[in-house]
Amino acid sequence: MKVTEDNFTGPIAKFFKDNADLYKAITERTGAKPGDMLLFACDSKRVVAQTLDYLRRTIAKDLDLIDESKFAFLWVVNWPLFDYDVDLKRWVPAHHPFTMPKAGDEHYLDEGEDPHKAYAQSYDIILNGLELGGGSIRIHDRELQMKMLKALGFTKERAEDQFGYLLNALDYGFPPHGGLAIGLDRFARLLAKRGNIRDVIAFPKNSKAVEPLTSAPTEVSDKQLQDLSLFVNKTED
């Protein structure tokens, strides 16, 4: 809606009209002045954030408000440990089920607690709005790993069936560990100031997942398979 001297105009302005206190509160909170436009979105927190983010970036690009000569770095920390999947109606890991909770948040994994209040020991590095890479500290304690899996809906039997090898390894003692991986091709794209990552990849695949120069992927010879100790059982469709 558009801001006027003492009111709002636009499709949703009827919800704000003739309310001086609300007008003052909104304009002070947003810093809006007469002639400015305010954009509203209404849905779940995730959908609203994604919608307004897309609008912000699109408008900035269309109005040439982005200084392409600058490199703006940003660290993203304190991500939620879990997301709630509306379709599955259960908690799912925001990263992967082996991410260490932030120190002091472990109790949110207990039964009866709110898992969404737990934060992850994870970190992403962003450059000019694009994710360059990310990483996390991994869980190295069996009891905590079991609590994590239980919070995700795993029974003890299912956890043992799917991750028994890891849980058994944790019994022998894991050192605290983690890491960070950078996408060099993404970095190269920004350094080269290209709009598509395919422009900086040596042999990019097309929409059919085929590399045009060498027609890869293709079938390999039996000799190549033997060298790698690989055996293929061919079946007819």
C-alpha positions in Angstrom: 0.0 0.0 0.0 1.1 3.6 -0.6 1.8 6.0 2.2 0.2 9.4 2.0 0.4 12.4 4.4 -1.9 11.0 7.0 -3.3 7.7 5.6 -2.7 4.7 3.4 -4.0 3.8 -0.1 -4.1 0.5 -1.9 -5.9 -2.9 -1.8 -5.4 -3.6 1.9 -5.5 0.0 3.1 -9.1 -0.5 4.3 -7.7 -2.4 7.2 -5.5 0.6 8.3 -7.6 3.6 7.3 -8.8 6.2 9.7 -6.6 5.0 12.5 -4.1 7.7 13.4 -2.4 5.6 16.1 -1.9 2.6 13.7 -0.7 4.9 11.0 1.9 6.4 13.3 3.0 3.1 14.6 3.5 1.6 11.1 5.3 4.5 9.6 7.6 4.9 12.7 8.4 1.2 12.7 9.1 1.0 9.0 10.5 4.5 8.5 8.1 5.0 5.7 7.4 8.5 4.4 4.6 10.0 2.2 5.1 8.6 -1.3 6.7 5.3 -0.1 5.2 1.9 -0.8 4.8 -0.8 1.9 4.7 -4.5 0.8 2.9 -7.1 3.0 2.9 -10.8 2.9 0.7 -13.2 4.8 1.3 -16.9 5.3 3.5 -19.1 7.5 6.8 -17.5 8.7 8.8 -19.5 6.2 6.7 -18.6 3.2 6.6 -14.9 4.1 10.3 -14.8 4.6 10.9 -16.4 1.2 8.4 -14.2 -0.5 9.7 -10.9 0.8 13.3 -12.0 0.2 12.6 -12.7 -3.4 10.8 -9.3 -3.7 13.7 -7.5 -2.0 16.3 -9.0 -4.3 14.2 -8.7 -7.5 13.4 -5.0 -6.8 17.1 -4.3 -5.9 18.2 -5.8 -9.2 15.5 -4.1 -11.3 16.3 -0.7 -9.8 20.1 -1.3 -10.1 20.6 -0.8 -6.4 23.3 -3.5 -6.0 26.9 -2.5 -6.2 28.4 -5.4 -8.2 32.0 -4.2 -7.5 31.7 -5.1 -3.8 32.2 -8.5 -2.0 29.9 -8.7 1.0 30.6 -11.6 3.3 28.3 -12.9 5.9 28.4 -15.7 8.5 25.1 -17.4 9.2 25.0 -19.1 12.7 22.4 -20.2 15.2 20.3 -22.1 12.7 17.4 -24.1 14.2 18.3 -27.7 14.7 14.9 -28.9 13.4 12.3 -27.9 10.9 8.6 -29.1 11.1 7.4 -30.8 7.9 3.8 -29.9 7.5 3.1 -32.8 5.0 4.8 -35.5 7.1 3.5 -33.9 10.4 6.7 -34.4 12.2 10.1 -32.8 12.9 12.9 -33.2 10.4 16.5 -32.2 10.7 17.2 -28.7 9.3 20.7 -29.9 8.3 21.3 -33.6 8.9 20.6 -35.8 11.9 24.2 -35.8 13.1 24.5 -32.1 13.8 25.5 -31.1 17.3 23.0 -29.0 19.2 24.2 -25.7 20.6 25.7 -26.1 24.1 22.8 -25.8 26.6 20.1 -26.7 24.1 20.4 -30.5 24.5 17.4 -30.7 26.9 15.1 -29.5 24.1 15.5 -33.0 22.6 13.9 -34.6 25.6 10.4 -35.9 25.4 7.8 -33.2 26.1 10.1 -30.4 25.1 9.9 -28.2 22.0 12.6 -29.3 19.6 12.3 -26.2 17.5 13.8 -24.2 20.4 17.1 -26.0 19.9 19.8 -24.4 17.8 22.5 -26.1 15.8 26.3 -25.8 16.0 26.4 -25.1 12.3 27.7 -22.2 10.1 27.3 -21.1 6.5 29.4 -18.5 4.8 27.6 -16.2 2.3 29.1 -14.0 -0.3 26.9 -11.4 -2.1 23.7 -13.4 -1.2 25.0 -16.7 -2.4 26.1 -19.6 -0.1 29.8 -20.3 -0.6 29.9 -23.2 1.8 28.9 -24.5 5.1 29.7 -26.9 7.9 28.9 -28.0 11.4 30.1 -29.7 14.5 29.0 -33.4 14.6 27.6 -35.3 17.4 30.2 -37.5 19.0 28.2 -39.0 21.9 26.0 -42.0 21.6 23.4 -40.9 24.2 23.0 -37.5 22.5 22.8 -39.1 19.0 20.0 -41.4 20.3 18.1 -38.4 21.7 18.5 -36.7 18.4 17.1 -39.7 16.5 14.3 -40.2 19.0 13.3 -36.5 18.5 13.0 -37.3 14.8 10.6 -40.1 15.4 13.1 -43.1 15.3 12.4 -46.0 17.6 15.4 -47.7 19.2 15.0 -50.6 16.8 14.8 -48.5 13.7 17.8 -46.4 14.9 19.9 -49.5 15.4 18.8 -50.9 12.0 19.7 -47.8 10.0 22.5 -46.3 12.0 23.8 -49.2 14.1 27.2 -49.0 12.5 27.6 -45.4 13.7 26.1 -45.9 17.1 28.5 -48.9 17.7 31.4 -46.7 16.6 30.4 -44.0 19.0 30.7 -46.6 21.8 34.4 -46.8 21.1 34.8 -43.0 21.6 34.7 -40.3 19.0 36.7 -37.1 19.2 34.8 -33.8 18.8 34.9 -33.1 15.1 33.5 -30.9 12.4 34.5 -28.9 9.3 33.6 -26.5 6.6 33.5 -27.0 2.8 33.7 -24.2 0.2 32.1 -24.5 -3.2 35.0 -23.3 -5.4 32.8 -23.2 -8.5 30.4 -20.8 -6.8 33.4 -18.6 -5.7 34.7 -18.7 -9.3 31.3 -17.6 -10.6 31.3 -14.5 -8.3 34.9 -13.7 -9.2 34.2 -14.0 -12.9 31.0 -12.0 -12.4 28.9 -14.5 -14.3 25.2 -15.0 -13.8 25.2 -18.8 -14.2 27.4 -21.3 -12.5 27.6 -23.3 -15.7 29.7 -20.6 -17.2 32.6 -21.5 -14.9 32.4 -25.2 -14.8 34.8 -27.0 -17.1 32.3 -29.6 -18.4 28.8 -28.6 -17.4 25.9 -31.0 -17.9 22.9 -30.1 -20.1 19.3 -30.4 -19.1 19.5 -34.2 -19.8 22.5 -34.6 -17.4 24.8 -35.2 -20.4 28.1 -33.5 -21.0 28.0 -32.4 -24.7 31.8 -32.5 -25.4 32.5 -36.1 -24.3 28.8 -37.4 -24.2 29.4 -38.4 -20.6 28.2 -40.4 -18.8 28.6 -43.4 -21.1 29.1 -47.1 -20.4 32.5 -48.2 -19.2 34.5 -51.2 -20.4 34.8 -54.4 -18.5 38.5 -53.8 -18.1 37.8 -50.5 -16.3 35.3 -52.2 -14.0 37.9 -54.9 -13.2 40.5 -52.3 -12.4 38.1 -50.9 -9.8 36.9 -54.3 -8.6 33.4 -53.4 -9.6 30.9 -55.9 -10.9 27.6 -55.0 -12.7 24.6 -57.2 -12.9 22.8 -56.2 -16.1 19.0 -56.8 -16.2 16.6 -56.2 -19.0 13.8 -53.8 -18.5 
